[in-house]
Each structure stands twice: as structure tokens, then as C-alpha cells.
């Protein structure tokens, strides 16, 4: 076995001089000479080679033929335990495809159709489908430019009405598209005493109902005039490097160590944020990010919607009820509550 293992080296011979080593040893005091033996001749080389070094090398080289005693722990589970350690300071989350299977177009579609009649809804859907390739290309080219372009559609939208509609949209759309495991993870971090931060390109009015889950939310914000939005962003959309900067600013403000923090995201555009923390997590990752995460040993999570959740390509907001229909709906809700 030894010859097969060391076959390439069995005919090797090493020749070296000891002049400088002996000179160093001779320069030492008596106490150091006793503690630092530099004489190779004092070693029993046959004994060391045959009885110590070779057997230990063969033992380490042998393939493991039997499983270890005791339960094995999945690699992801080991990393997950570190992620959910009480020692962590902060958990920061992306929103789209990380906590919910939705996007800014879906939210806008729901809000924009909430108060439209049937003919206008049909026209809206047709127009959105025609625009889909253009919107997709804009988003792929530059996320920030896409958001600036897309949010112009909110010009003249009444702020108070959107605030009311967003509350209903949370239960009718966003919660049905949420990943239960993701929501549980946010709550787990909060239960451990970690700060929780949401950084998203979605509008503040859209994500406001999520505020109870997070200590702080960084989102896109629109300017306003005379009680309506003007369609112009008042801040830099929190994407890419801007998302990292928002994280860094929050950590500095609250004296939190990013190396003891966790970040959850799905896209390579989020790499600046993921690379800034000590515990990055790739959630439902696109192909490139998944490859990077595997190579770097990051935690990889796959979160899905609840079974039976509706799958609407273009979400349409439920029509506003007025008059007798509204009274009937309210009466029905009251009966259910009483029963």
C-alpha cells in the first residue's frame, strides 16, 4: 500500500545543508538550546516514517465506507442555524420574488383597475399586454430608469384613495402572492431580537401595510401636489448600489455590525447588498446568483406561495361597490361576524 501511494516518490533523494541552522542554534543561550532542538540526527527517521507518518497518511487517504454515527446535518441546515443565531444584528430583505411573487406592474394593475368599469378594464388589459415586452426590456436594461419611467403613470392619482386601496390590495393581492416561509423568516428574526429592514423599489404607499413586520422600510417615494401624486420620484430608487447604501446608512445609524447581519435577495443586481453582510441568503435565485451562492457557500432558500393561491397574470382590482350592492356586502360580513 505504501509503495502504491508513494510510488512517484520512492526513488527521490533530498540533499540539504545544515550550516546556517547550526549557526543559529549555536547563537542561542543554553536554555533556548534545550528548548529548540535543531539537530535532524536526533530524530529516529525510520520509526517516524514507517510507524507515524505513513500510517496516518494512508488512514486519511482511505475512502469512508461507513456513515458516521449519529444523525447527519444538512449543509443548508447548518448555515441556517448560523443565520438564525441570536448573535445576528440585522436582517434585511428584498421584496419581489423574495417575500412575494409580485412586482410593481402587478400592483399598479390592481390599483389602476380598482375604479374602472368593464370596458375600461378590457382596454387596460389589452394595453398592458402590448406594453409588456417594452417594459421587460426597460427593466432588464436599468432598474432605476424603469421605475422612474413606470411611476409616471401615478400622476394625478389621489393620495387618500390610493392609501385606502393599498390596504385592500394587501389582503386581496400581495398576501395571496406571498411566500409563507418568507414571512415566517421575518418573524423569526424579530423574535430573536434582530432589527428587520425592508429595501424595495415598490412605492411607499404600496408597502405601508407591511410596516408591522419591519423596524424600517426603505422604498420609492413620489412627490405630491394638491392631494395627488405628481408621478416623479423624490428619492433615488433603492436598487443595486443604492440598495447597499441604504443598508449601510441604516446600520451605521443604529450601530449595527454588517458582518453580523443577514441579507435576503433573489437577483445579481442585489450583489452589493448581499456581499456587504456576513450572512447572505439567495432566495428563489436567478441562475447566475444561484451559481455564485453555491460557489461561495451561501445559504440558498426556495420559498413558494401557498397551495391554491390564485395565479393572475394581470391582477385586476375588485370593483368598488356602491349603493345597494355595498349594503348587501356589509350586511353579509356582519352576519358572518355575528355567526
C-alpha positions, 0 to 999 in steps of 0.5 A: 500500500505504501509503495502504491501511494508513494510510488512517484516518490520512492526513488527521490533523494533530498540533499540539504545543508545544515550550516546556517541552522547550526549557526543559529542554534549555536547563537542561542543561550543554553536554555533556548538550546534545550528548548529548540532542538535543531539537530535532524540526527536526533530524530529516529527517521525510520520509526517516524516514517514507517510507524507515524507518518505513513500510517496516518497518511494512508488512514486519511487517504482511505475512502469512508465506507461507513456513515458516521454515527449519529444523525447527519446535518444538512449543509443548508441546515447548518448555515441556517442555524448560523443565520438564525443565531441570536448573535445576528444584528440585522436582517434585511430583505428584498421584496419581489420574488423574495417575500412575494411573487409580485412586482410593481406592474402587478400592483399598479394593475390592481390599483389602476383597475380598482375604479374602472368599469368593464370596458375600461378594464378590457382596454387596460388589459389589452394595453398592458399586454402590448406594453409588456415586452417594452417594459421587460426590456426597460427593466432588464436594461436599468432598474432605476430608469424603469421605475422612474419611467413606470411611476409616471403613470401615478400622476394625478392619482389621489393620495387618500384613495390610493392609501385606502386601496393599498390596504385592500390590495394587501389582503386581496393581492400581495398576501395571496402572492406571498411566500409563507416561509418568507414571512415566517423568516421575518418573524423569526428574526424579530423574535430573536431580537434582530432589527428587520429592514425592508429595501424595495423599489415598490412605492411607499404607499404600496408597502405601508401595510407591511410596516408591522413586520419591519423596524424600517422600510426603505422604498420609492417615494413620489412627490405630491401636489394638491392631494395627488401624486405628481408621478416623479420620484423624490428619492433615488430608487433603492436598487443595486448600489443604492440598495447597499447604501441604504443598508449601510446608512441604516446600520451605521445609524443604529450601530449595527455590525454588517458582518453580523447581519443577514441579507435576503435577495433573489437577483445579481443586481442585489450583489452589493447588498448581499456581499456587504453582510456576513450572512447572505441568503439567495432566495428563489435565485436567478441562475447566475446568483444561484451559481455564485451562492453555491460557489461561495457557500451561501445559504440558498432558500426556495420559498413558494406561495401557498397551495391554491393561491390564485395565479393572475397574470394581470391582477385586476382590482375588485370593483368598488361597490356602491349603493345597494350592492355595498349594503348587501356586502356589509350586511353579509360580513356582519352576519358572518361576524355575528355567526 
